[in-house]
């Protein structure tokens, strides 16, 4: 069973967008994985997404766990893959969600300030790795502005993080697109919105990112 936690103590980096889109794709007819989405965030955004998901879409189990027992609770689940969407603060629940994982994915925003503010997350993960030395950790750049390049300053900070924390930086990234917000409001992954050309770029980048992450994980 694969357990993938999407985490960052910084809010607004796209944890729930990635968790819900990945859960939808994993449970789709293309991949047909028995999928569980654990919502460990007090805001319960993933649970709200699941509640409005159409019956005609692929289905997956969604569970809310807000106690620091996630690393124990997963032993009672049967699934091919579990995605954990955890809230943005260092807490016992946050650490339990990290401890439960085989793989941790950290969404990052492409600015120096946002990268620096994410370093606390990396430091907590370093603590977890002292007793889970096979833990795999990767990072995704999210909300990148289309048509721009990553600045040298931001790239320098990323390179420093990659070296310091032995981090996997995924080549595929997500751009700032209204398609993500609009699809979420319908309880759908961006890959499930069809017959609308404005979704094509978002759809393709999410497909490529999911494939890269899952092949690496």
VMD Tcl script that draws the C-alpha trace (Angstrom):
set ca {
  {0.00 0.00 0.00}
  {1.36 3.37 -1.02}
  {0.82 6.28 1.37}
  {1.48 9.75 -0.04}
  {1.19 12.78 2.22}
  {0.86 16.21 0.63}
  {2.21 18.65 3.20}
  {3.53 22.12 3.84}
  {3.14 24.20 6.99}
  {2.62 27.22 4.77}
  {-0.97 27.72 3.70}
  {-2.21 28.51 0.21}
  {0.35 26.41 -1.66}
  {-2.16 24.04 -3.28}
  {-2.06 20.95 -1.05}
  {-5.77 20.21 -1.40}
  {-5.80 20.88 -5.14}
  {-3.05 18.33 -5.65}
  {-4.49 15.79 -3.19}
  {-7.99 15.86 -4.67}
  {-6.83 15.83 -8.30}
  {-4.49 12.92 -7.62}
  {-7.23 10.98 -5.81}
  {-9.61 11.49 -8.74}
  {-7.02 10.41 -11.27}
  {-5.89 7.40 -9.25}
  {-9.46 6.10 -8.94}
  {-10.30 6.76 -12.60}
  {-10.89 3.96 -15.09}
  {-7.46 4.67 -16.59}
  {-5.58 3.75 -13.40}
  {-8.32 1.91 -11.50}
  {-6.59 2.03 -8.11}
  {-8.50 1.52 -4.90}
  {-7.99 4.98 -3.45}
  {-8.51 6.59 -0.06}
  {-8.22 10.32 0.58}
  {-7.56 11.25 4.21}
  {-8.42 14.81 5.18}
  {-6.32 15.80 8.19}
  {-7.01 19.53 7.89}
  {-9.44 21.29 10.25}
  {-10.82 23.21 7.26}
  {-11.97 19.90 5.71}
  {-11.62 21.16 2.15}
  {-10.99 17.66 0.79}
  {-14.11 16.35 2.52}
  {-16.16 19.21 1.07}
  {-14.78 18.40 -2.38}
  {-15.74 14.75 -1.96}
  {-19.24 15.71 -0.79}
  {-20.04 17.55 -4.05}
  {-18.37 15.02 -6.35}
  {-20.90 13.82 -8.97}
  {-22.12 10.22 -8.78}
  {-21.15 9.80 -12.44}
  {-17.46 10.42 -11.64}
  {-15.03 7.79 -10.36}
  {-15.43 7.23 -6.65}
  {-12.95 6.94 -3.79}
  {-13.26 6.72 -0.04}
  {-12.71 9.95 1.88}
  {-12.02 9.97 5.62}
  {-11.54 12.84 8.06}
  {-8.92 12.23 10.76}
  {-7.97 15.12 13.04}
  {-6.27 13.15 15.79}
  {-2.55 12.27 15.89}
  {-3.32 8.64 15.11}
  {-3.05 8.64 11.32}
  {0.15 6.58 11.30}
  {-1.75 3.92 13.28}
  {-5.14 4.24 11.59}
  {-3.80 3.50 8.09}
  {-3.03 -0.06 9.20}
  {-6.76 -0.68 9.26}
  {-7.32 0.51 5.69}
  {-7.23 -1.56 2.53}
  {-6.20 0.40 -0.54}
  {-3.72 0.58 -3.38}
  {-2.91 4.18 -2.57}
  {-3.76 6.60 0.23}
  {-3.38 10.36 -0.21}
  {-3.22 12.46 2.96}
  {-4.09 16.16 2.82}
  {-2.72 17.68 6.02}
  {-3.18 21.17 7.44}
  {-0.59 23.90 7.50}
  {0.82 23.96 11.01}
  {3.35 21.97 13.00}
  {1.21 19.83 15.25}
  {0.93 16.25 16.43}
  {-1.56 15.59 13.63}
  {0.85 17.06 11.08}
  {3.68 14.86 12.32}
  {1.42 11.81 12.42}
  {0.50 12.40 8.75}
  {4.18 12.63 7.85}
  {5.04 9.51 9.85}
  {2.30 7.57 8.05}
  {3.80 8.23 4.63}
  {6.08 6.31 2.32}
  {6.25 9.45 0.19}
  {5.90 13.12 1.10}
  {5.05 15.69 -1.57}
  {5.63 19.36 -0.74}
  {3.93 21.99 -2.93}
  {6.02 25.16 -3.18}
  {5.32 28.60 -4.58}
  {8.04 30.03 -6.83}
  {9.23 32.95 -4.71}
  {12.12 33.34 -2.29}
  {9.88 34.32 0.61}
  {7.56 31.37 0.07}
  {10.47 28.95 -0.21}
  {12.08 30.28 2.96}
  {8.77 30.01 4.84}
  {8.56 26.35 3.81}
  {11.87 25.46 5.42}
  {10.23 24.62 8.76}
  {8.42 21.81 6.94}
  {11.69 20.42 5.62}
  {13.18 20.54 9.11}
  {10.29 18.52 10.55}
  {10.69 15.99 7.76}
  {14.37 15.68 8.61}
  {13.32 14.67 12.13}
  {10.91 12.07 10.73}
  {13.68 10.66 8.52}
  {15.77 9.81 11.58}
  {13.48 6.82 12.13}
  {12.15 6.45 8.56}
  {15.33 6.53 6.52}
  {13.59 5.11 3.43}
  {11.15 8.04 3.29}
  {10.99 9.65 -0.15}
  {10.49 13.42 -0.32}
  {9.66 15.43 -3.42}
  {8.58 18.98 -4.19}
  {6.25 20.48 -6.77}
  {6.30 24.07 -7.96}
  {2.73 25.34 -8.03}
  {0.98 28.51 -9.20}
  {3.78 29.35 -11.59}
  {2.91 32.30 -13.83}
  {2.65 31.08 -17.42}
  {5.12 32.65 -19.81}
  {7.64 33.51 -17.11}
  {10.88 31.83 -16.12}
  {11.98 30.96 -12.62}
  {14.29 33.74 -11.43}
  {17.94 33.05 -10.71}
  {17.36 33.94 -7.06}
  {14.50 31.46 -6.69}
  {16.45 28.79 -8.56}
  {19.40 29.33 -6.21}
  {17.19 28.77 -3.15}
  {15.67 25.66 -4.73}
  {19.12 24.29 -5.55}
  {20.15 24.90 -1.94}
  {17.09 23.00 -0.66}
  {17.66 20.13 -3.09}
  {21.23 19.72 -1.87}
  {20.56 20.29 1.83}
  {17.49 18.06 2.15}
  {18.22 15.51 -0.59}
  {15.05 16.61 -2.26}
  {13.47 15.44 -5.50}
  {12.27 18.46 -7.50}
  {9.74 17.35 -10.08}
  {10.29 18.61 -13.61}
  {6.58 19.04 -14.25}
  {4.94 21.97 -12.50}
  {1.50 23.49 -12.14}
  {0.71 26.95 -13.43}
  {-1.64 29.56 -12.08}
  {-4.86 28.81 -13.93}
  {-8.52 29.51 -13.20}
  {-9.29 25.97 -14.43}
  {-8.21 24.49 -11.08}
  {-10.63 26.63 -9.08}
  {-13.50 26.07 -11.49}
  {-13.11 22.29 -11.58}
  {-12.92 22.06 -7.78}
  {-16.22 23.94 -7.49}
  {-17.81 21.08 -9.46}
  {-16.19 18.29 -7.42}
  {-14.08 17.25 -10.38}
  {-10.42 16.94 -11.22}
  {-9.24 19.32 -13.89}
  {-8.64 16.23 -16.07}
  {-12.36 15.42 -15.90}
  {-13.56 18.66 -17.48}
  {-14.06 17.98 -21.17}
  {-15.05 19.90 -24.29}
  {-13.60 23.18 -23.05}
  {-10.37 24.34 -24.72}
  {-9.42 26.60 -21.81}
  {-8.90 23.51 -19.63}
  {-6.52 21.74 -22.00}
  {-3.27 23.21 -20.67}
  {-4.23 22.58 -17.04}
  {-5.41 19.08 -17.91}
  {-2.19 18.18 -19.69}
  {0.12 19.55 -17.00}
  {-1.78 17.68 -14.27}
  {-1.60 14.43 -16.24}
  {2.15 14.83 -16.74}
  {2.74 15.71 -13.08}
  {0.67 12.78 -11.80}
  {2.54 10.38 -14.08}
  {5.94 11.72 -12.98}
  {5.08 11.59 -9.28}
  {3.54 8.13 -9.34}
  {6.34 6.59 -11.42}
  {8.90 8.01 -8.98}
  {6.91 7.11 -5.87}
}
mol new
graphics top color blue
foreach p $ca { graphics top sphere $p radius 0.5 }
foreach p [lrange $ca 0 end-1] q [lrange $ca 1 end] { graphics top cylinder $p $q radius 0.2 }
display resetview
